[in-house]
C-alpha cells in the first residue's frame, strides 16, 4: 500500500480478499463468513517491523490488530582508555574452521591510548576457545616483560570472560592452559571485561593475520 492513494473502502476490500486467499490454504479455517475467523487468519500475519502511518490507519479502520515487532536498538561501541596507571590488553583468537588453522594476537595500550606493544602467534590446528585462551596467556607474558603491574583485559569471547570471573574453566582439555593463565594472573592486578567485536577491531584483525601465518 505504500505510495498508493486508495479509499478506505478499497483498501479494506483488498485486505479481506487477500486474507481469504491465504485462508483457503489453512486447514483450520474453513469459512471466512465471520469476523472471528477473519481475525484468526489476521493474527497469524500481524507481526511487522516497519509500518507506515497510512497503512496503520487503514488497518485500524478494518479492526485488524497490528503488533509491531521488536525494534532493534542502536548501541555506540567504542574503545575506552584504561584508568590511570593501568595498561589495557585487547586480545583475540581466530580459527578458520574450528578446529582448523588458528592464531592469536593482541595489542597493549597505555592510559593515553598509545600502543606499548603488540604480539602475534600462529597456533596450528586448534579451536576458537583455545585460541582465545592462549591469546590472553601470550598477552600477559608481554605485559610481564613490559613491567606492568595493573592490566585491564578486554576480550570479545564471553565464555572466557565468564570463566575468568568465576575462576573456573569448564573444558577439560584446556585445563593445562587454564592453570598457566591463573599463574600469570597472580602477578598482576587484573580487571577482566567483555568487549564487543566492534570495539576489539585491532585485535580481531591481528588474530586473522596470525592464523594465516603473518607473525
Secondary structure, 3 states (H helix, E strand, C coil): CCCCCCCHHHHHHHHHHHHHHHHCCCCCCCCCCCHHHHHHHHHCCCEECCCCHHHHHHHHHCCCCCEECCCCCCCCCCCCCCCCCCEEEEEEEEECCCCEEEEEEEEEECCCCCEEEEEEEEEEEECHHHHHHHHHHHHHHHHHHHCCCEEEEEECCHHHHHHHHHCCCCCHHHHHHHHHHHHHHCCCEEEEEECCHHHCHHHHHHHHHHHCCCC
